[in-house]
């Protein structure tokens, strides 16, 4: 009953937000239409609102303004940045997604340069503002996000412009390397610290399950050397789960070791390192789960076959560490999967061919 009440409350809140959003758009459309009827002498009434909408990543406002004032797409701020350049500087994904199709009709907003001769890829190579950067948890994922922006922006430029130098004689990739040097180091430290912690856990599990495999519960028949409970279903569960735990923990250990010994070049943060950490965590979760199943099976074999009630506390206690592991580690795993494999504007699987690392 409480669940249904919560669902109804959520639906009401979503409906309310949709109504408010629709009302705001209607008001905005009315204001833009009325402003378009005004006569003005060289003053652009939409300029401040348009720039503010770009900086706050609100494409709906930009859409309404540009419909009434088509020339507003050429708006520049006080530093002579175009709207598209502002969206790249502030890492405004929604605005960039809205403005990119305009390049088909107006290539001028694509290659504007000014006194320092930076093109839009130079701007993508600069470090994102701190408030935008901190929206992503973890230095490694922040580095991954920056790489995806650089890769995406490079696709709208011709090959010659991807290597064009600014007034400091730097190409876009050189700017990216310089600006992200500290972030790359922080990402490396974050990855190594995480991998080192999980390596210890995986090594402990390997030790435990290997010892359990050679000292089977109930012992062996002295004449044949075979396990006494070899035909028991709980013993089969023990053997299978112990073997799975050993293999998955060994796999996770190797994955975490590969993270510790990686080169940590810039493009490694795009897919290689996050992918290894994801699969390492998944294997570690499977190894913990199967290890606890094997332990529960052992307890049942030794003392629970005549006391079926013992299955209840064994099952409850087995679920406790599994639930704890999932609760503590699932947010990290979910962030890694979403950032690396999620569906979105910046989740296209391709190699980062435009970025050539100048310093590791």
C-alpha positions in Angstrom: 0.0 0.0 0.0 2.8 2.4 0.9 4.5 1.6 -2.3 1.4 2.5 -4.4 1.1 5.8 -2.4 4.8 6.6 -3.2 4.3 5.8 -6.9 1.2 8.1 -7.0 3.1 10.9 -5.3 6.0 10.5 -7.8 3.6 10.6 -10.7 1.9 13.8 -9.3 5.2 15.5 -8.9 6.3 14.6 -12.4 3.0 15.8 -13.8 3.4 19.1 -11.8 6.9 19.6 -13.1 5.8 19.0 -16.7 3.0 21.5 -16.3 5.3 24.1 -14.8 7.8 23.5 -17.6 5.2 23.9 -20.3 3.9 27.1 -18.7 7.4 28.6 -18.5 7.9 27.8 -22.2 4.6 29.4 -23.1 5.5 32.6 -21.1 8.9 32.7 -22.7 7.4 32.3 -26.2 5.0 35.2 -25.5 7.9 37.4 -24.2 10.0 36.7 -27.3 7.2 37.4 -29.7 6.4 40.7 -27.9 10.1 41.7 -27.9 10.2 41.0 -31.6 7.6 43.6 -32.2 9.6 46.3 -30.5 11.6 48.8 -32.4 15.2 49.3 -31.1 18.2 51.3 -32.4 21.1 48.9 -32.5 20.4 47.4 -29.1 20.0 43.6 -29.1 17.3 42.9 -26.5 18.0 39.1 -26.5 21.8 39.2 -26.1 22.1 38.9 -22.3 19.3 36.3 -21.9 20.8 34.2 -24.7 24.3 34.2 -23.3 22.9 33.4 -19.8 20.8 30.5 -21.3 23.9 29.0 -22.9 26.0 29.3 -19.7 23.2 27.6 -17.7 22.7 24.8 -20.3 19.0 25.7 -21.2 18.5 24.9 -24.9 14.7 25.6 -24.7 15.4 29.3 -24.1 17.8 29.4 -27.0 15.3 27.7 -29.3 12.6 30.3 -28.5 14.9 33.3 -28.9 16.4 32.1 -32.2 13.0 31.4 -33.7 12.0 35.0 -33.2 15.5 36.5 -33.8 17.2 34.2 -36.4 20.3 36.5 -36.4 20.8 35.8 -32.7 22.7 32.7 -33.6 25.6 34.9 -34.3 25.6 36.5 -30.9 29.0 37.1 -29.2 29.8 37.7 -25.6 32.1 40.4 -24.2 35.1 38.2 -24.9 34.0 37.6 -28.5 33.0 34.0 -28.0 30.2 32.5 -30.1 27.4 30.6 -28.5 28.8 27.3 -29.7 32.2 28.2 -28.2 30.6 29.2 -24.9 28.8 25.8 -24.8 32.2 24.1 -25.2 33.9 26.2 -22.6 31.2 25.6 -20.0 30.7 22.0 -21.1 27.0 22.5 -21.7 26.0 19.3 -23.4 22.4 20.1 -24.1 23.2 23.5 -25.7 26.0 22.0 -27.8 23.6 19.3 -29.0 21.1 21.9 -30.0 23.6 24.2 -31.7 25.6 21.7 -33.6 23.0 21.2 -36.4 23.2 25.0 -37.0 26.7 24.4 -38.4 25.2 22.9 -41.5 23.6 26.3 -42.3 26.1 28.6 -40.8 29.7 27.5 -40.8 30.9 30.8 -39.5 30.1 29.9 -35.9 32.3 27.0 -36.3 35.7 28.5 -37.1 35.6 31.9 -35.5 39.0 32.9 -34.1 40.1 36.1 -32.4 43.3 37.8 -31.1 44.8 34.6 -29.6 43.9 32.5 -32.7 42.3 29.7 -30.6 39.7 27.7 -32.5 36.9 25.8 -30.9 39.1 22.7 -30.4 41.6 24.7 -28.4 38.7 25.7 -26.1 37.7 22.0 -25.8 41.3 21.3 -24.8 41.1 23.7 -21.9 40.1 22.3 -18.5 36.4 22.5 -17.7 35.2 25.0 -15.0 35.5 23.5 -11.5 31.7 23.4 -10.8 31.1 21.5 -14.1 34.1 19.2 -13.6 32.9 18.2 -10.1 29.5 17.1 -11.4 31.3 13.8 -12.2 32.6 11.8 -9.3 36.2 10.7 -9.4 39.2 12.1 -11.2 39.4 9.2 -13.6 35.8 9.7 -14.8 36.3 13.5 -15.0 39.3 12.8 -17.2 37.1 10.4 -19.3 34.5 13.1 -19.7 37.0 15.7 -20.8 38.4 13.3 -23.4 34.9 12.6 -24.8 34.3 16.4 -25.2 37.6 16.8 -27.0 36.8 13.9 -29.3 33.3 15.1 -30.1 34.3 18.6 -30.8 37.2 17.5 -33.1 34.7 15.8 -35.4 33.2 19.1 -36.5 36.6 20.4 -37.7 38.5 19.7 -40.8 41.8 17.7 -40.3 43.9 20.8 -40.9 42.1 22.7 -38.2 42.6 19.9 -35.6 46.4 20.6 -35.7 46.2 24.4 -36.2 48.4 26.4 -33.8 47.3 29.4 -31.7 49.4 32.5 -30.9 51.3 30.4 -28.3 52.3 28.0 -31.0 50.2 25.2 -29.5 48.0 22.7 -31.3 44.7 21.7 -29.6 46.1 18.4 -28.4 49.1 20.3 -26.9 46.6 22.6 -25.0 44.7 19.5 -23.8 47.9 17.9 -22.6 49.1 21.0 -20.7 45.7 21.8 -19.2 44.9 18.3 -18.1 48.3 17.3 -16.7 47.3 17.6 -13.1 43.9 15.9 -13.7 45.6 13.0 -15.4 47.9 12.5 -12.4 44.9 12.7 -10.0 43.0 10.1 -12.2 46.1 7.8 -12.1 46.3 8.1 -8.3 42.5 7.4 -8.0 42.7 4.4 -10.2 45.7 2.9 -8.5 44.3 3.5 -5.1 41.0 1.7 -6.0 42.8 -1.1 -7.8 45.2 -1.6 -4.9 42.4 -2.0 -2.4 40.5 -4.4 -4.5 43.7 -6.4 -5.2 44.1 -7.1 -1.5 40.5 -8.3 -1.3 40.8 -10.5 -4.3 44.0 -12.1 -3.0 42.4 -12.9 0.3 39.5 -14.6 -1.4 41.8 -16.6 -3.6 43.7 -17.8 -0.5 40.5 -18.8 1.4 38.7 -20.6 -1.5 41.9 -22.5 -2.5 42.4 -23.7 1.0 38.7 -24.7 1.2 39.1 -26.7 -2.1 41.9 -28.9 -0.8 40.3 -29.4 2.6 36.8 -30.5 1.7 34.1 -30.6 4.4 33.6 -34.1 5.9 37.1 -35.2 4.8 38.1 -38.0 2.3 37.7 -41.7 2.3 41.0 -43.2 3.5 40.8 -46.1 1.1 39.8 -44.3 -2.1 40.8 -40.7 -1.3 37.5 -39.5 -2.6 35.3 -37.1 -0.6 32.9 -38.7 1.8 30.0 -36.4 0.8 30.7 -36.5 -2.9 27.1 -37.5 -3.8 25.5 -35.0 -1.5 23.8 -32.1 -3.3 25.0 -29.6 -0.8 28.6 -30.8 -1.4 28.1 -30.4 -5.2 26.9 -26.8 -4.5 30.1 -26.3 -2.4 32.4 -27.6 -5.1 30.8 -25.6 -7.9 30.6 -22.3 -5.9 34.1 -22.7 -4.6 35.5 -23.2 -8.1 33.6 -20.2 -9.5 34.8 -18.1 -6.6 38.4 -19.1 -7.2 38.3 -18.5 -11.0 36.4 -15.1 -10.7 38.7 -13.8 -7.9 41.8 -14.8 -9.9 40.4 -13.0 -12.9 39.6 -9.9 -10.9 43.1 -9.9 -9.4 44.6 -10.0 -12.9 42.4 -7.1 -14.0 43.3 -5.0 -11.0 47.0 -5.8 -11.5 46.7 -4.7 -15.1 45.4 -1.4 -13.9 48.3 -0.9 -11.5 50.8 -1.6 -14.3 49.1 0.4 -17.1 50.8 3.3 -19.0 48.2 5.8 -18.0 48.4 7.7 -21.2 45.5 10.1 -21.8 43.5 7.9 -24.2 43.7 5.0 -21.7 41.2 6.9 -19.5 38.6 6.8 -22.3 37.7 3.1 -22.3 40.6 0.9 -21.4 41.1 1.6 -17.7 37.4 2.1 -16.8 36.5 -1.1 -18.6 39.1 -3.1 -16.7 37.8 -1.6 -13.4 34.2 -2.5 -14.3 34.9 -6.1 -15.1 37.2 -6.4 -12.1 34.5 -5.2 -9.8 31.9 -7.6 -11.4 34.3 -10.5 -11.1 35.0 -9.6 -7.4 31.3 -9.4 -6.7 30.7 -12.9 -8.2 33.7 -14.2 -6.2 32.4 -12.8 -2.9 28.9 -14.2 -3.6 30.0 -17.7 -4.5 32.5 -17.8 -1.6 29.7 -17.1 0.8 27.5 -19.7 -0.8 30.4 -22.2 -0.5 30.8 -21.4 3.2 27.1 -21.7 3.8 27.1 -25.1 2.1 29.9 -26.2 4.3 28.1 -25.2 7.4 25.0 -27.2 6.3 27.1 -30.3 5.5 28.8 -30.2 8.9 25.8 -29.4 11.1 22.7 -28.7 9.3 21.6 -32.0 7.6 19.8 -33.1 10.8 18.7 -29.6 11.7 16.9 -28.0 8.8 16.1 -24.9 10.8 19.8 -23.9 10.5 19.2 -23.0 6.9 17.3 -19.9 7.9 20.1 -18.2 9.9 22.7 -19.4 7.3 20.8 -17.9 4.4 20.2 -14.6 6.3 23.8 -14.2 7.4 25.0 -15.1 3.9 22.9 -12.3 2.4 24.2 -9.7 4.9 27.8 -9.3 3.5 26.5 -9.6 -0.1 24.0 -6.8 0.5 26.7 -4.7 2.2 29.1 -5.2 -0.7 26.4 -4.3 -3.2 25.2 -1.2 -1.2 28.8 0.1 -0.8 30.2 -0.6 -4.2 27.2 -0.5 -6.5 27.2 3.4 -6.8 30.8 3.3 -8.1 30.0 0.5 -10.5 26.9 2.2 -11.8 28.8 5.4 -12.4 31.5 3.6 -14.3 29.1 1.7 -16.5 27.0 4.8 -17.1 30.0 6.9 -18.0 31.6 4.3 -20.2 28.8 2.4 -21.8 25.8 4.6 -21.3 23.6 5.8 -24.2 23.9 9.5 -24.8 25.3 12.3 -27.0 28.9 11.7 -25.9 28.9 7.9 -25.7 30.0 7.0 -29.2 32.4 4.1 -29.2 35.4 5.0 -31.4 39.0 5.5 -31.0 40.4 8.9 -30.0 42.3 9.4 -33.2 42.6 13.1 -32.9 44.4 13.2 -29.6 48.1 12.5 -29.8 49.7 12.4 -26.4 52.7 14.7 -26.0 53.6 13.8 -22.4 52.6 10.8 -20.3 
